[in-house]
Amino acid sequence: MKSAKKKKDRKTFGQVFYNDNFQRVTIGVLSLLAVFIMIANGAAPKRYKLNMGAPSGFDINAPRDIENTIKTEELAVERVEEVPPVIRELEAANTRMLSSVYDFFDTLDALRTKLIPILEADPEQTLESLLIAENQITPVPVLMSMPQELKAYLFRLEAASEISVLKQLLVRDIVPQLSATTITQSNITQVIKGCQLRIENTIPSLQMQQAGLEILSGVVEPNSMVDEAATAKQKNAFLEAYKLENPVMIYQGERFIRKEDIITPDIIDVVRKLGILDEKTGPDYLFLASVFLLLVMLWFILAMFIRTFAPKVYQSRNELLFIASTIVLTVFLALMAREFIPEYAPFITICFIAPVLLAIFINIQLSVVVNLILTISLSLLFPDNLTFVFMSVISGTFAAFLSANANQRRRISLTGLIIGTVNVFIVACMGVIEKKDWVTILKQGGLCFLNGVLSVIIAIGLLPIFESLFNMVTPLKLLELADPNHPLLKRLLMEAPGTYHHSLMVGNLAEVSVRSIGGNSLVARVGAYFHDVGKLKRPGFFKENQMSENPHDRITPNLSTLVITSHTKDGEELAIKYKLPKVIRDIIVQHHGNTLVAFFYHKACQGGKGTEVKENNFRYEGPKPQTREAAVVLLADSVEAAVRSMQEKTKGKIEGLIRKIIKDKLDDGQLDHCDLTLKDLNDIANGFLTVLSGFFHERTEYPELEKKSSLSELDSQVYTIGQAEKKEIRNEDNHTKQAEEKVPSDETAQAASDDDSANRIED
């Protein structure tokens, strides 16, 4: 029981593993994960461990433009100190200062007049006591704050003249000028010192100089004040404007940290904002999730496009693997470029391999779409480089159109030069738009030109590798197979010459017709060349290779049918042995579908002697043609054999036979699995007619020369041999006509179209 259960589990697993949908999903998921890992690793910036106050130990280039905000702030703060404060004038202060000076001298004069006589009359009286008493009546704070010696000097009788000079200097000169001077609390000391210099230069008496300084110190007051709110507002406005107009920028690619640089707070701040500071915070899961979701959406779009517009590719595991491989390879090359030459990575990324290879192996439409998917994906590695995006989209599309159906390596090489030239124009245009200098434009343009050429060179080198890995075929490979020196074709020529020449004719028919319906004419031609290689196993059983007796005369119709129909399988074995591509092997197997070998079927029916003859025993194994190319080879094979067996080859009769054979194949269901339309069938018939009309054109019939006695002996021998050959040909034609009478007239064309050897086997 356990053994049976294990077998059942293995069987179930095998069914799932070999399920087409499972394989498609697996290919898509694996390629998505591979691209995600590479892009996430490349797009995520490298992190650096930096310690404040210690040397960095790294040379770090900025991955993008960024502002050093701390440095900008420091410079702005330094400059804002130069901004003058907003001053508000105090108009009453000037009046008070002048009034205070007048009051001081008026009071001093009055006190001198009153106190000097008292002091002279009563020596016991002291000046200080008298001043205190008078100050209680009329306060004179400036006078009272003066040193006692200075006050005593002012109340000397002989000091009157000096006081008068000081008064004139202060009242008429110094104080009025102070009204025009901005005096604030912060500069009042400097203003007073400036006035002191003028007093010293005008008045020689040291006591009067000191008195003047004391008076000014007492009466001078700020006539202006700083408007703190307005000043703060003005400074803030200057600060913001300065930071906007003079940012300290670090530009992409600039080395802003060297190994020997000491790490400062502003460097830490910049590195943190760039996201490259190793702070042991773990992976950036939000970043990874964003990249993954973008790639999932791109892969979904690509899958929907392939399923809708390239169903044959969707059904082919090898072609899906090939698409996935080219995508992964391109992303890998981009990652290597970014890793080792980050400064020039957008311009040297080999991104044109995929469109070139896909256009050669599959088609232009898929090549263009994959190129767009790759461009969007790779732009995550170069987020701030529009030049790469334009170059990849435009030049990649050019590459797809120029590489499609390229049948010469020279043409593919020319594609590289054209792509490189287009790259140069794109870089120049983007350089002008982005205001780059011409040296930079020339350097980047040169790299992009080499990029285009190198991409195509690598693509050419990868062609044989991908052909072998994914069993796919290119026009170049087909041209190699079409070479008459191919070992299998040489064998066919030497061992089955009739089949060889028949195959060449079928190739001509198939190529012209497939081209008329928009198919791959080169595949059709090469497939036709090899479609009958299975006859090499028993070449003598096929009429075109027979020189004398017919082996089928000695065997039963059933055995003859088995020999005839086995040449498709024999051909597949030879194709595998000689490593022919699968598309050619498919034509070899499908070029008869499951048609009926009518001649031997009718022969069996006529000689059955009452036994039942099963029609299925006289049919090819198939399968029916799956592609337009295989279907055209089937029709060309039948038409060539039937037309060759016709007695009278006029254009009208050839056309009638061609259309009858095509109708019979259509009615028999041989064209059910290929996407040929009725219009395509009409174009195919016209193509066949064009080729056959040229091949079987009418020739001028030369009159038979009369034998003359003047002929030399050698000429007589040649004449005799020619007459004998003509007689033999006439006998063969009569024999053929007699044999044809044995086949029902309404089935002659069908019997002729089944197989070129069976068509003429009745001889």
C-alpha positions in Angstrom: 0.0 0.0 0.0 2.8 2.4 0.9 4.6 1.6 -2.3 1.4 2.3 -4.3 0.9 5.6 -2.5 4.5 6.7 -3.2 4.1 5.9 -6.8 0.9 7.9 -6.9 2.6 10.8 -5.2 5.5 10.7 -7.7 3.0 10.6 -10.5 1.1 13.6 -9.2 4.3 15.5 -8.7 5.4 14.7 -12.2 2.1 15.8 -13.7 2.5 19.1 -11.9 6.1 19.6 -12.8 5.6 18.9 -16.4 2.4 21.0 -16.6 2.8 23.8 -19.2 1.3 26.4 -16.9 3.5 25.4 -14.0 6.6 25.7 -16.2 5.6 29.1 -17.4 4.9 30.4 -13.9 8.2 28.9 -12.7 10.2 30.6 -15.5 8.5 33.9 -14.8 8.9 33.7 -11.0 12.6 32.7 -11.2 13.5 35.4 -13.7 11.5 38.0 -11.6 13.4 37.0 -8.4 16.8 37.0 -10.2 16.1 40.5 -11.5 14.7 41.7 -8.2 17.8 40.5 -6.3 20.2 42.3 -8.7 18.2 45.5 -9.0 17.5 45.7 -5.2 21.2 45.1 -4.5 22.3 47.7 -7.1 19.6 50.3 -6.4 20.1 50.1 -2.7 23.1 52.4 -1.9 26.2 50.9 -0.2 26.3 51.7 3.5 29.3 53.1 5.4 30.2 52.9 9.1 31.4 56.4 10.2 32.5 57.6 13.6 32.3 61.2 14.7 35.7 62.9 15.1 37.6 60.0 13.5 39.0 59.6 9.9 36.4 58.2 7.5 38.5 55.4 6.1 36.4 55.6 2.8 36.4 57.5 -0.4 32.7 58.2 -0.9 31.2 59.7 -4.1 27.7 61.2 -4.0 25.2 58.9 -5.7 23.0 62.0 -6.4 22.9 65.7 -5.9 22.4 66.7 -2.3 22.6 69.9 -0.1 24.8 70.0 2.9 22.2 71.8 5.0 24.3 72.1 8.1 27.1 73.9 6.3 24.5 76.1 4.5 23.0 77.0 7.9 26.4 77.8 9.4 27.4 80.1 6.6 24.0 81.8 6.7 24.3 82.4 10.4 27.7 84.0 9.9 26.4 86.3 7.2 23.3 87.2 9.1 25.4 89.0 11.8 26.3 91.5 9.1 22.7 92.5 8.7 22.1 95.9 10.4 19.4 96.1 13.1 16.1 97.9 12.5 16.4 101.3 14.3 13.5 103.3 15.6 14.1 107.0 16.3 13.2 108.5 19.8 12.4 112.1 18.8 12.0 113.5 22.4 15.5 112.3 23.4 17.3 115.0 21.4 15.2 117.7 23.0 15.8 116.3 26.4 19.6 116.2 25.9 19.8 119.8 24.8 17.4 121.0 27.5 19.4 119.1 30.1 22.6 120.8 29.0 21.0 124.2 29.2 19.4 123.4 32.6 22.8 122.2 33.9 24.7 125.4 33.0 21.8 127.7 34.1 21.7 125.9 37.5 25.4 125.9 37.8 25.5 129.7 37.1 22.8 130.3 39.7 24.6 128.2 42.3 27.9 129.8 41.7 26.3 133.3 42.2 24.7 132.2 45.4 27.3 129.9 47.0 30.6 131.6 46.2 29.8 134.7 48.4 28.7 132.4 51.2 31.9 130.4 51.0 34.0 133.5 50.9 32.2 135.0 53.9 32.1 132.0 56.1 35.1 129.8 55.6 33.6 127.2 58.0 30.9 126.4 55.5 31.6 123.5 53.2 30.7 123.3 49.5 29.3 119.8 49.8 26.9 120.7 52.6 25.7 123.8 50.7 25.2 121.7 47.5 23.3 119.0 49.3 21.0 121.7 50.8 20.5 123.3 47.4 20.1 120.0 45.6 17.1 119.3 47.9 15.5 122.4 46.6 16.6 122.1 42.9 18.1 118.7 42.1 21.2 118.7 39.9 22.1 115.0 39.6 24.8 115.6 37.1 26.6 118.0 39.4 26.1 115.9 42.5 27.6 112.9 40.8 30.9 114.7 40.0 34.0 114.1 42.1 34.4 116.5 45.0 37.6 118.0 43.7 35.9 118.7 40.3 32.9 120.4 42.0 35.3 122.5 44.1 37.1 123.6 40.9 33.8 124.6 39.2 32.9 126.8 42.2 36.1 128.7 42.0 35.7 132.3 41.0 38.3 132.3 38.3 36.7 129.2 36.6 34.0 131.4 35.2 35.6 131.9 31.8 36.4 128.2 31.4 32.9 127.2 32.2 31.6 129.7 29.6 33.8 128.1 26.9 32.7 124.6 27.9 29.1 125.8 27.8 29.4 127.3 24.3 31.1 124.1 23.1 28.4 121.8 24.4 25.3 123.8 23.8 26.2 125.1 20.3 28.3 122.4 18.9 28.5 119.0 20.5 24.9 118.3 21.7 23.1 119.7 18.6 25.3 117.4 16.5 24.3 114.5 18.7 20.7 115.0 17.5 21.8 114.0 14.0 23.7 110.9 15.3 22.0 107.6 15.9 22.6 106.8 19.5 21.5 103.5 20.8 22.1 101.7 24.1 24.8 99.7 22.5 26.9 102.5 21.0 26.3 105.3 23.6 29.7 104.8 25.2 31.4 105.1 21.8 29.5 108.3 21.1 30.5 109.9 24.4 34.1 108.9 23.8 34.0 110.6 20.4 32.6 113.8 22.0 35.4 113.6 24.6 38.0 113.8 21.9 36.5 117.0 20.6 36.4 118.5 24.1 40.1 117.6 24.7 41.0 119.2 21.3 39.1 122.4 22.2 39.6 123.0 25.9 43.1 122.8 27.4 42.0 122.6 31.1 42.0 119.0 32.4 39.4 119.9 35.0 37.1 121.3 32.3 37.7 118.3 30.1 36.7 116.1 32.9 33.7 118.3 33.6 32.6 118.1 30.0 32.8 114.3 30.1 30.8 114.2 33.3 28.1 116.5 31.8 27.8 114.5 28.6 27.7 111.2 30.6 24.8 112.6 32.5 22.8 114.2 29.8 23.4 112.0 26.7 20.8 109.3 26.2 19.8 107.0 23.3 17.9 108.9 20.7 17.2 105.6 18.8 16.4 102.1 19.8 16.6 98.7 18.1 13.3 97.3 17.0 13.9 93.7 18.2 10.9 92.2 16.5 11.5 93.9 13.2 15.2 93.1 13.4 14.5 89.4 14.1 12.1 89.3 11.2 14.6 91.0 8.9 17.4 88.6 9.9 15.1 85.6 9.5 14.2 86.7 6.0 17.9 87.2 5.1 18.7 83.8 6.6 16.1 82.0 4.4 17.0 83.9 1.3 20.7 83.3 1.8 20.1 79.5 2.3 18.0 79.4 -0.9 20.4 81.4 -3.0 23.7 80.0 -1.7 23.2 76.3 -0.8 26.3 74.3 -0.2 25.8 71.5 -2.8 27.4 68.2 -3.2 26.9 67.0 -6.8 26.4 63.5 -8.2 29.7 61.7 -8.7 31.6 64.3 -6.5 33.9 62.8 -4.0 32.8 64.6 -0.8 34.6 62.3 1.7 38.1 61.1 1.5 39.8 58.4 3.6 41.7 61.0 5.6 38.8 63.4 6.2 37.7 63.8 9.8 34.0 63.0 10.3 32.0 66.1 11.3 28.3 66.5 12.1 27.5 67.9 8.7 29.1 64.9 7.0 27.1 62.5 9.2 24.0 64.4 8.3 24.7 64.3 4.5 25.5 60.6 4.6 22.4 59.8 6.6 20.2 61.7 4.1 21.8 59.9 1.2 20.7 56.7 3.0 24.3 55.3 3.0 25.0 55.6 6.7 25.4 52.2 8.4 23.4 52.7 11.6 22.5 49.0 12.0 18.8 49.6 11.4 18.4 46.5 9.2 17.2 46.2 5.6 15.0 48.9 4.2 11.9 46.7 3.8 9.8 49.5 2.4 12.4 50.1 -0.3 12.6 46.4 -1.1 8.8 46.0 -1.2 8.5 49.0 -3.6 11.1 47.6 -6.0 9.5 44.2 -5.9 5.9 45.5 -6.6 7.1 47.6 -9.6 8.9 44.6 -11.1 5.8 42.3 -10.5 3.7 44.8 -12.4 6.2 45.0 -15.3 6.4 41.2 -15.5 2.6 40.9 -15.5 2.4 43.3 -18.4 5.0 41.3 -20.3 3.2 38.1 -19.6 -0.1 39.5 -20.8 1.5 40.8 -24.0 3.1 37.5 -24.8 -0.1 35.6 -24.1 -2.3 38.0 -26.2 0.0 38.9 -29.1 2.5 36.1 -29.2 0.6 32.9 -28.4 3.1 30.7 -30.0 5.9 32.1 -27.9 3.6 31.7 -24.8 3.3 28.0 -25.7 7.0 27.5 -26.2 9.0 26.7 -23.1 12.3 27.2 -24.9 11.4 30.7 -26.1 10.1 31.7 -22.7 13.4 30.6 -21.2 15.3 32.5 -23.9 13.4 35.7 -23.1 14.0 35.3 -19.4 17.7 34.6 -20.0 18.2 37.7 -22.1 16.5 39.9 -19.5 18.5 38.5 -16.7 21.8 38.7 -18.7 21.1 42.4 -19.5 20.3 43.3 -15.9 23.5 41.5 -14.7 25.7 43.4 -17.2 24.1 46.7 -16.0 24.8 45.7 -12.4 28.4 45.0 -13.2 28.8 48.3 -14.9 27.3 50.1 -11.9 29.5 48.2 -9.5 32.8 48.7 -11.1 32.4 52.0 -13.0 29.6 53.8 -11.3 30.4 57.2 -12.7 29.9 56.1 -16.3 27.6 53.1 -15.7 24.5 54.6 -17.5 26.6 55.1 -20.7 28.4 51.8 -20.8 25.6 49.5 -19.8 25.3 46.8 -22.5 21.5 47.2 -22.7 20.9 46.5 -26.5 21.7 42.7 -26.4 18.1 41.8 -25.6 16.4 43.7 -28.4 18.9 42.5 -31.0 18.6 38.9 -30.0 14.9 38.9 -29.6 14.4 40.5 -32.9 16.6 37.9 -34.6 15.2 34.9 -32.8 11.5 35.8 -32.3 10.0 39.1 -33.7 10.1 42.8 -33.6 7.0 43.4 -31.5 8.2 41.3 -28.6 11.7 42.8 -28.9 10.4 46.4 -28.5 8.2 45.5 -25.5 10.9 43.7 -23.7 13.3 46.6 -24.3 10.7 49.0 -22.7 10.4 46.6 -19.7 14.1 46.5 -19.4 14.5 50.2 -19.7 12.0 50.8 -16.8 13.6 48.2 -14.7 17.2 49.4 -15.2 16.1 53.0 -14.6 15.9 52.0 -10.9 19.7 51.5 -11.0 20.1 55.0 -12.5 17.2 57.0 -11.0 18.6 60.5 -11.8 19.8 59.8 -15.4 17.3 60.7 -18.1 19.9 60.2 -20.8 20.0 56.5 -20.1 16.2 56.2 -20.4 16.0 58.1 -23.7 19.0 56.2 -25.1 17.7 52.8 -24.1 14.2 53.4 -25.5 15.1 55.0 -28.8 18.3 53.1 -29.6 16.8 49.8 -28.4 13.8 50.2 -30.7 16.2 51.0 -33.6 18.1 47.9 -32.7 14.9 45.8 -32.9 13.9 47.0 -36.3 17.4 46.8 -37.8 18.2 43.3 -36.5 14.9 41.7 -37.5 15.3 39.1 -40.2 19.0 39.8 -40.5 20.5 37.1 -42.7 24.0 38.4 -42.9 26.5 39.1 -40.1 27.5 42.2 -42.0 24.0 43.6 -41.6 24.0 43.0 -37.9 27.4 44.6 -37.6 26.1 47.7 -39.5 23.3 47.7 -36.9 25.9 48.3 -34.2 27.4 51.3 -36.0 23.9 52.8 -36.5 22.9 52.3 -32.8 26.2 53.9 -31.7 25.6 56.9 -33.9 22.0 57.3 -32.6 23.4 57.1 -29.1 25.8 60.0 -29.8 22.9 62.2 -31.1 20.8 61.3 -28.0 23.7 62.2 -25.6 24.3 65.5 -27.4 20.6 66.5 -27.3 20.3 65.6 -23.6 23.6 67.3 -22.9 22.3 70.6 -24.4 19.1 70.3 -22.5 20.8 69.6 -19.2 23.4 72.4 -19.9 26.4 70.1 -19.8 29.8 71.3 -21.0 31.0 70.0 -24.4 33.9 68.0 -22.9 31.5 66.0 -20.9 29.1 65.5 -23.8 32.0 64.3 -26.1 33.2 61.9 -23.4 29.7 60.5 -22.7 29.0 60.3 -26.5 32.1 58.3 -27.2 31.2 55.8 -24.4 27.7 55.4 -25.8 29.0 54.9 -29.3 31.2 52.1 -28.1 28.3 50.8 -26.1 26.1 50.4 -29.2 28.9 48.7 -31.2 29.9 46.4 -28.3 26.3 45.4 -27.7 25.9 44.0 -31.2 29.3 42.3 -31.2 28.4 40.5 -28.0 25.0 39.6 -29.4 26.6 38.1 -32.5 28.9 36.0 -30.3 25.9 34.8 -28.2 23.9 33.7 -31.3 25.4 30.2 -31.6 25.3 29.7 -27.8 21.6 30.5 -27.6 20.8 28.5 -30.7 22.3 25.5 -29.0 20.9 26.1 -25.5 17.4 26.7 -26.5 17.2 24.8 -29.7 16.2 27.9 -31.7 17.2 29.0 -35.1 18.3 32.2 -36.7 18.5 33.3 -40.3 22.2 32.9 -40.2 21.9 29.3 -39.0 19.3 28.6 -41.7 21.7 30.0 -44.3 24.3 27.7 -43.0 21.9 24.7 -43.3 21.0 25.7 -46.8 24.6 25.4 -47.9 24.8 22.5 -50.5 27.9 21.4 -48.7 25.9 20.4 -45.6 26.8 16.8 -44.9 23.2 15.6 -45.0 22.4 17.4 -48.2 25.6 16.0 -49.8 24.4 12.5 -48.7 21.1 13.2 -50.3 22.7 14.3 -53.5 25.0 11.2 -53.7 22.6 8.5 -52.4 19.2 9.8 -53.5 19.8 12.3 -56.3 16.2 12.2 -57.5 15.0 13.1 -54.0 17.6 15.8 -53.8 16.4 17.6 -57.0 12.8 17.1 -55.9 13.6 18.8 -52.6 15.3 21.8 -54.3 12.2 22.3 -56.4 9.9 22.0 -53.3 12.2 24.6 -51.7 11.7 27.1 -54.5 7.9 26.6 -54.4 7.7 26.9 -50.6 9.9 30.0 -50.4 8.0 32.0 -52.9 4.6 31.1 -51.5 5.5 31.6 -47.8 6.9 35.0 -48.6 3.6 35.9 -50.3 1.7 35.2 -47.1 4.2 36.9 -44.8 5.7 33.8 -43.2 9.4 32.9 -42.7 10.4 32.1 -46.2 13.9 31.0 -45.2 12.5 28.4 -42.7 10.3 27.1 -45.5 13.1 26.8 -48.0 15.5 25.0 -45.6 12.7 22.8 -44.3 11.9 21.8 -47.9 15.5 20.9 -48.5 15.5 18.5 -45.6 11.9 17.3 -45.7 12.6 14.0 -47.4 16.0 13.1 -45.9 14.3 10.1 -44.4 14.4 8.5 -47.8 18.1 8.0 -47.4 17.4 4.9 -45.3 15.8 3.1 -48.3 16.3 5.3 -51.4 15.6 2.5 -53.8 12.0 2.2 -52.7 11.2 5.7 -54.0 10.6 6.1 -57.7 12.7 9.2 -58.3 15.8 7.3 -57.2 15.1 4.1 -59.2 17.0 3.3 -62.3 15.5 -0.1 -63.3 13.2 -2.4 -61.3 10.6 -1.3 -58.8 10.9 -3.2 -55.4 7.2 -2.5 -54.7 6.2 -4.9 -57.4 7.4 -7.8 -55.2 5.7 -6.7 -51.9 2.2 -6.2 -50.6 0.5 -2.7 -50.6 0.5 -2.8 -46.8 4.3 -3.3 -46.6 4.8 -0.7 -49.3 2.8 1.8 -47.3 4.8 1.1 -44.2 8.0 1.7 -46.1 6.7 4.9 -47.7 5.2 6.4 -44.5 8.2 5.6 -42.4 10.4 8.1 -44.2 9.1 10.9 -41.9 10.2 9.2 -38.7 13.4 8.1 -40.4 14.0 11.7 -41.4 13.4 12.9 -37.8 16.0 10.5 -36.6 18.6 11.7 -39.1 17.7 15.3 -38.3 18.4 14.6 -34.6 21.7 12.9 -35.5 22.8 15.8 -37.6 21.6 18.3 -35.0 19.1 20.1 -37.2 16.9 22.7 -35.3 13.5 21.7 -34.0 11.7 23.9 -36.5 13.2 21.9 -39.3 12.5 18.6 -37.6 8.9 19.6 -37.2 8.6 20.2 -41.0 10.2 16.8 -41.7 7.6 15.0 -39.4 4.6 17.2 -40.4 5.1 17.5 -44.2 2.6 14.8 -45.0 0.3 15.3 -42.0 -1.9 12.1 -41.8 -2.7 12.0 -45.5 -3.8 8.8 -47.2 -1.3 7.0 -49.5 -4.0 6.7 -52.1 -2.2 4.6 -54.7 -1.4 1.7 -52.4 -4.8 2.0 -50.7 -6.6 1.6 -54.0 -4.2 -1.2 -55.0 -5.0 -2.9 -51.7 -8.8 -2.4 -52.3 -8.5 -3.9 -55.8 -6.6 -6.9 -54.6 -8.3 -7.4 -51.3 -10.2 -10.5 -52.4 -13.1 -9.8 -50.0 -11.0 -8.8 -47.0 -11.7 -5.4 -45.4 -9.1 -2.8 -46.1 -8.8 -0.2 -43.3 -8.0 3.3 -44.5 -6.2 4.3 -41.3 -3.6 1.6 -42.1 -2.7 3.6 -45.3 -2.2 7.0 -43.7 0.9 8.8 -42.4 1.3 9.0 -38.6 1.3 12.8 -38.6 1.0 15.1 -36.9 -0.7 17.6 -39.2 1.2 20.8 -40.0 1.3 23.1 -37.0 2.8 26.1 -38.7 2.2 27.9 -41.9 5.7 27.0 -43.1 5.1 23.3 -42.6 1.7 23.5 -44.3 3.2 25.2 -47.4 5.9 22.5 -47.6 3.2 19.9 -47.5 1.3 21.5 -50.3 4.5 22.2 -52.3 5.6 18.6 -51.9 2.3 17.3 -53.3 2.0 19.9 -56.1 5.6 19.3 -57.3 5.1 15.6 -57.5 1.7 15.9 -59.2 2.8 18.5 -61.8 5.9 16.5 -62.6 3.8 13.5 -63.4 1.5 15.4 -65.8 1.7 14.6 -69.5 0.6 18.0 -70.9 2.0 20.8 -68.7 0.0 23.9 -69.8 -0.5 26.9 -67.5 -4.2 26.3 -67.3 -3.9 22.6 -66.4 -1.1 23.3 -63.9 -3.3 25.9 -62.2 -6.3 23.6 -62.1 -4.2 20.8 -60.6 -2.7 23.1 -58.0 -6.0 24.3 -56.8 -7.5 20.8 -56.8 -4.6 19.5 -54.6 -5.0 22.5 -52.2 -8.8 21.9 -52.0 -8.3 18.2 -51.4 -5.8 18.8 -48.6 -8.2 21.4 -47.0 -11.1 19.0 -47.3 -9.0 16.2 -45.8 -8.4 18.4 -42.7 -4.6 18.6 -43.2 -4.7 22.4 -42.8 -6.8 22.4 -39.6 -3.9 23.2 -37.2 -2.2 26.0 -39.0 -3.4 29.6 -39.2 -3.8 29.8 -43.0 -6.8 31.8 -44.3 -8.6 31.3 -47.7 -6.7 34.3 -48.9 -3.5 32.8 -47.9 -4.4 29.6 -49.8 -5.1 31.7 -52.9 -1.7 33.5 -52.6 0.0 30.1 -52.1 -1.6 28.8 -55.3 -0.5 31.8 -57.2 3.0 31.5 -55.9 3.1 27.8 -56.9 1.9 28.7 -60.4 4.5 31.5 -60.8 7.4 29.1 -60.1 6.0 26.1 -62.0 5.1 28.2 -65.1 8.7 29.4 -65.2 10.1 25.9 -64.8 7.8 24.1 -67.2 7.6 26.9 -69.8 7.1 26.0 -73.5 10.2 25.4 -75.5 10.8 25.7 -79.3 10.6 22.3 -80.9 13.5 22.0 -83.2 12.9 20.1 -86.6 14.6 16.7 -86.8 17.7 16.8 -89.0 17.6 14.6 -92.0 20.4 12.1 -92.3 22.7 13.0 -95.0 25.3 10.9 -96.7 27.8 13.7 -96.0 27.7 13.1 -92.3 30.9 11.9 -90.9 31.2 8.5 -89.2 31.2 10.2 -85.7 28.2 12.4 -86.5 26.4 9.2 -87.7 27.0 7.6 -84.4 25.7 10.6 -82.4 22.7 10.7 -84.6 22.0 7.0 -84.1 22.3 7.3 -80.3 20.0 10.3 -80.2 17.3 8.4 -82.1 17.6 5.5 -79.7 17.2 7.7 -76.7 14.1 9.3 -78.2 12.6 5.9 -78.9 13.3 4.8 -75.3 11.6 8.0 -74.0 8.5 7.3 -76.1 8.4 3.8 -74.8 8.6 5.0 -71.2 5.8 7.5 -71.8 3.6 4.8 -73.3 4.3 2.6 -70.3 3.4 5.5 -67.9 0.1 6.1 -69.8 -0.9 2.5 -69.6 -0.2 2.5 -65.8 -2.3 5.6 -65.3 -5.2 3.9 -66.9 -5.2 1.4 -64.0 -6.0 4.3 -61.5 -9.5 5.8 -61.5 -9.4 9.1 -63.4 -11.0 11.2 -60.6 -8.3 10.1 -58.2 -5.3 10.6 -60.4 -4.4 14.0 -58.9 -4.9 12.8 -55.4 -2.7 9.8 -55.9 0.0 12.0 -57.5 -0.1 14.4 -54.6 0.5 12.0 -51.7 4.2 11.4 -52.1 6.5 12.1 -55.0 7.7 8.5 -54.9 4.3 7.0 -54.4 3.0 9.3 -57.1 5.0 7.5 -59.7 5.3 4.1 -58.1 3.0 2.6 -60.6 5.8 2.6 -63.1 
